[in-house]
C-alpha cells in the first residue's frame, strides 16, 4: 500500500513539493492537502486533483504529515493536530528553527519526527534539502522523507545540531546569489550596458558557473584561478572585493543568519 502523504499549510513550498511528488509518479489519490484559506484549498484541488481536507482529517488519514507552515504558526498547528495524530505517523517539518524535540513534545509520545531545511529552488526542481532525524525516527523514516524531497532536487543527511548552519548557508542561500546578481547587473548598467543585456550576461554566467562547480569536481579556488590571469582584469576586480572586505562580510552575514535560526528555536 502506498504511503499516503498530507501537505499541511500548502503555500509556495508545500505546493512545490506537492507538484514534485506528482511528477515523480505519486497518484493524486495518495495525497492530501490542507490550506488556511478555503479558496487556496480549492485552487490546489482543481490544479492537482488532490483531496483537500482539514488538519484533523489529514492527521487521521495520512501516513506522513508534511508540515510546511511558517515557524510562527507551528505551535498553533501542533495544538490542533495533537488530539488526532496516532503514534505510528511520520511527521516531517520544513519550518526553519523548529526543532524535532519541540514537535515531539507537543504530539503523542514516541512519534517519529524528521526535520528538513530546503530552499526556494524547490520551485524549479533544483532544491538542496538537508534532513535530520528526531529521537524516534528510523532509517525507514529517513528514506520516506528523502522520497518526498528527491524529486525536487538533492538531499543530504546532517545531524540536527547543524541545521541552523544549514539554514544560514543553503536555506537563505538563494537570496545571497540573487543579491549578488542584482549588484552585478547594476554594475553592468554603470559600465554602460542596457539593463536587459546586463541581466542576460550575468544570469547565463551564473548558470554556467554553477554547472561547472557541480560537474567539474574542481575546487572553487581552482576554477577562480583559471579565470584570473597575471596582471589581468579579473585580479584587479578580486583585489577590490578583498579591499572592501566582501569575504569577511559574507562570513558575518552567515553567522547572523545562523544566530537568527537559534533565536527562532529559543522562541518556541
HELIX and SHEET records of a PDB file:
HELIX    1   1 UNK A   12  UNK A   23  1                                  12    
HELIX    2   2 UNK A   28  UNK A   30  5                                   3    
HELIX    3   3 UNK A   38  UNK A   48  1                                  11    
HELIX    4   4 UNK A   55  UNK A   61  1                                   7    
HELIX    5   5 UNK A   71  UNK A   82  1                                  12    
HELIX    6   6 UNK A  100  UNK A  106  1                                   7    
HELIX    7   7 UNK A  120  UNK A  124  5                                   5    
HELIX    8   8 UNK A  139  UNK A  149  1                                  11    
HELIX    9   9 UNK A  150  UNK A  152  5                                   3    
HELIX   10  10 UNK A  160  UNK A  162  5                                   3    
HELIX   11  11 UNK A  163  UNK A  166  1                                   4    
HELIX   12  12 UNK A  167  UNK A  171  3                                   5    
HELIX   13  13 UNK A  173  UNK A  190  1                                  18    
HELIX   14  14 UNK A  195  UNK A  216  1                                  22    
HELIX   15  15 UNK A  220  UNK A  227  1                                   8    
HELIX   16  16 UNK A  233  UNK A  243  1                                  11    
HELIX   17  17 UNK A  246  UNK A  266  1                                  21    
SHEET    1   A 8 UNK A  51  UNK A  52  0                                        
SHEET    2   A 8 UNK A  31  UNK A  34  1                                        
SHEET    3   A 8 UNK A   5  UNK A   8  1                                        
SHEET    4   A 8 UNK A  64  UNK A  67  1                                        
SHEET    5   A 8 UNK A  90  UNK A  93  1                                        
SHEET    6   A 8 UNK A 112  UNK A 117  1                                        
SHEET    7   A 8 UNK A 127  UNK A 133 -1                                        
SHEET    8   A 8 UNK A 153  UNK A 157  1                                        
END                                                                             
